[in-house]
Amino acid sequence: MDTSSSAAPPGSPAAQRTNVSAARTAVFVEPTEGIVRAIAEEGALTWPTVRVSLETLAASVQRHLDAHGKTTKLSPELYLVAACVAGDAHAMAILDARYLGKVPAHVAKIVESRGRSSLDDFMQVLRVRLLMGSHGRPPRLGDYSGRGPLGAWIRVVAVRLAIEGYRREAPRSDGAAMAIPCGADTDLDHLHGLHAESFKACLEAAFGSLSKEERLVLRLTYAERLTGDRIAKLLGIDRSNVIRRVVRARTALYEATRDAMQRERRITDSEFHSLAKGLAAHVELTLSRVLTSPEA
């Protein structure tokens, strides 16, 4: 039977309906050809200043396809997410303004109820976990599947982080301890025994007295274990600027701790130098708790 006569003429309404149907089928069946391009087109229209390659977007989308290679319609917010994870500055600015800016209203009471952690500190940790990952894990934002509003998904992640705590595992000791300046290597075990607890308390108080920027660079460096290059990418500055900020923050922490110890215990500069050196392990453990635990 000859079926050629049944084909709709090119350009006819029937042919157009056939083309639209085929295009829709492609969107759901061929992710790299359909879903990705559809998300890219809608994303570029929604956020014209944001840029992400089709290859990067395809890799992100592919993670969320089911075992049969098919999925329901995905949100164009995957375009913004892929760009954020890839480090696009415009995308991260949009994430901060339109999404993360709404989080505090949903977590403020939880964070405040957990103890001494400030809401600013919590938001710093959340942003790092979403955009850069932590402790060898990839950016949490990459887990967004596109099957619902991005804002609602971020709120769920934020609330869970606030409830469960910044980090479940115990602080590690892998050579990344805070390098507080120290003096001569003197055996002052008696001094250490007298002042160890006061030293740790003063260190915690000193950290709380730092500026938001100083706390952030210390957290990124010593708690989140990010390299200078990754911190530079996250903050939108060059690596040399990161190094200068870390040095300033370390110095400020050292001086604030020293001043507090001298007020409380009336020890000399030399005694403080030796105390800091002898308690290096305690310094790391205390900072790990301060930097990562919502209850510290």
Residue pairs with C-beta under 8 A, 6 or more apart in sequence:
8 14
8 15
8 18
9 15
23 34
26 33
26 34
27 34
27 35
27 38
27 73
28 34
28 35
28 70
28 71
28 72
28 73
29 69
29 70
31 58
31 61
31 62
31 65
31 69
31 71
32 58
32 62
35 61
35 71
35 74
36 54
36 57
36 58
36 61
37 54
39 57
39 61
39 74
39 76
39 78
39 79
39 146
40 52
40 54
40 57
40 79
42 76
42 79
43 50
43 52
43 57
43 76
43 77
43 78
43 79
43 80
43 83
44 50
44 79
46 76
46 79
46 80
47 79
47 80
47 83
47 90
47 91
47 94
49 90
50 79
50 80
50 83
50 88
50 90
50 91
50 94
51 83
51 88
51 90
52 79
52 82
52 83
52 86
52 88
52 91
53 86
56 82
56 86
57 78
57 79
57 82
60 78
60 81
60 82
60 85
60 142
61 74
61 78
61 146
63 142
64 71
64 74
64 78
64 145
64 146
64 147
65 71
72 147
74 145
74 146
74 147
75 146
75 147
75 148
75 149
75 150
77 144
77 146
77 149
77 150
78 144
78 146
80 91
80 94
80 95
80 150
81 141
81 142
81 144
81 146
81 150
83 90
83 91
84 91
84 92
84 95
84 130
84 131
84 139
84 141
85 131
85 139
85 141
85 142
87 233
89 236
92 131
92 236
95 130
95 131
96 127
98 151
99 150
99 151
99 154
100 123
100 126
100 127
100 130
100 154
102 151
102 155
103 123
103 126
103 154
103 155
103 158
104 119
104 123
106 155
106 158
106 159
107 119
107 122
107 158
107 159
107 162
108 119
110 159
110 162
110 163
111 117
111 118
111 119
111 122
111 162
111 294
112 119
114 162
114 165
114 294
114 295
115 294
115 295
115 296
116 208
116 295
116 296
117 293
117 294
117 295
117 296
120 212
121 215
121 219
122 161
122 162
122 166
122 294
124 212
124 215
124 216
124 219
125 161
125 166
125 219
125 292
126 157
126 158
126 161
127 234
128 134
128 219
128 220
128 224
128 226
128 234
129 139
129 140
129 161
130 139
130 140
130 141
130 154
130 157
131 139
131 141
131 234
132 139
132 224
132 226
132 230
132 233
132 234
133 139
133 140
134 167
134 224
134 225
135 167
135 169
135 224
135 225
140 157
144 150
144 153
162 294
165 293
165 294
165 295
166 292
166 293
166 294
167 223
167 292
167 293
171 284
171 285
171 288
171 289
171 292
172 288
173 281
173 284
173 285
176 222
176 225
176 284
177 222
177 280
177 281
177 283
177 284
177 287
178 218
178 222
178 250
178 253
178 283
178 284
178 287
179 250
180 250
180 253
180 254
180 257
180 276
180 280
180 283
181 250
181 251
181 254
181 273
181 276
182 273
182 274
182 276
182 277
182 280
183 270
183 273
183 274
183 277
184 270
184 273
184 274
185 274
185 277
186 274
188 271
188 274
188 275
188 278
189 278
191 267
191 271
191 274
191 275
191 278
192 275
192 278
192 279
194 265
195 261
195 265
195 267
195 275
196 279
196 282
198 261
198 264
198 265
199 257
199 261
199 275
199 276
199 279
199 282
200 279
200 282
200 286
202 257
202 260
202 261
202 264
203 253
203 257
203 283
203 286
203 287
203 290
204 286
204 290
204 296
205 256
205 260
206 253
206 256
206 257
206 260
207 215
207 218
207 253
207 287
207 290
207 291
209 256
210 218
210 249
210 252
210 253
210 256
211 252
213 245
213 249
214 245
214 248
214 249
214 252
214 253
215 249
216 235
217 231
217 242
217 245
217 246
217 249
218 246
218 249
218 250
218 253
218 287
218 291
219 291
219 292
220 226
220 231
220 234
221 231
221 246
222 287
222 288
222 291
223 287
223 288
223 291
223 292
226 234
228 239
228 242
228 243
229 239
231 242
232 238
232 239
232 241
232 242
235 242
254 276
257 276
258 269
258 272
261 267
261 272
261 275
262 268
262 272
267 275
276 283
289 296
290 296
